[in-house]
C-alpha cells in the first residue's frame, strides 16, 4: 500500500498594493473627489473643473467636453 504524503499548505500570495491612479492634469494620486467625463477618463474633481473653465476638450483624448447646464 502506498501512503501519500499530505501536501504542504500553499501560502496565498500577498496582494500587491494598488497605487492610486494618477490624475492626468496634476500628476498626483487621485484621492477624494473625482470626476469622470463622458469619454470615461477620470480626474481630480478640482483639476477637471479648473481645466473646463478654459478648455473645451478632455485633457486625455481631446473629446469635446459636454458641460451640464
Secondary structure, 3 states (H helix, E strand, C coil): CCCCCCCCCCCCCCCCCCCCCECCCCCCECCCCEEECCCCCEEEHHHHHHHHCCCCECCCCCCECCCCC
